[in-house]
Amino acid sequence: DEPTFNDGTPAIKVSFGGKSTEATFLFDTGAAASIISQDVAKRIGIRYVDGTYGTSDPQLELIGGGDIGETFSLGIGGIGGTTTMMGFYLDAMLLRTIEGGTDDLNDKHIRFLGAPVLVGDITVFDELTRQSLTLDGIFGMNFLTASADINAGVTDPAVLFNSFAVGAFDWTVFDEPNGTLGLSMATVPEPTMIAPVLLVLSAALSRYNRRQRCR
């Protein structure tokens, strides 16, 4: 799980269009992309156009109208099959740190600017309580490792390989028993203002890699 602080404050805060909300994310080392739930998206003024969620052509819109800015889509696969989710770029995602304390303006916190997130509901089933829970979000590896920008319609592996963005950290360590994520910042001009870490490779590239390894 993604940790909370001693007072129960979630470690992540997302912002868009002047609105912000706190959320508890699942840290998923197997997730290629990061996701926020429809409920979290609505808290910052974004929703799916009525009737498009879960279809092959999902569309996002600003609640009340206006320009949402650049969007993108990605097929997400799981045990239940594959669904296409639409994504957009947050103004910022604040990753609170132990060193930064309770002051969100502390320069020891980490800020991902223009952070790409998909919008969709990930529901898990608790075998002990026999209850279902929809996660606030998934904190995926696209914010921690080298990744690539997936431009609409691009399937050429050579083009995708050339779109890699260097990761923002030299190393990461996850202490699962204590729910603590350790990060060592790479050398960047502004340590607390990280440039957007772009969305990871598409399913097309993954299939290409598998074919290459099988040769």
ABEGO torsion letter per residue (X at the ends): XBBBBAAGBBABBBBBGGBBBBBBBBBBAABABBBBBAAAAAAAGBBBBBGABGBABBBBBBBGEEBAEBBBBBBBBBAAEBBBBBBBBBABBBBBBAAAEABAABAABBBBBGBBBBBBBBBBBBAAAGBBBBBABBBBAAAABBBBBBBBGBABAAAAAAABBBBABABBBBBAAAGBBBBBBBBBABAABBBBBBBBBBAAAAAAAAAAAAX
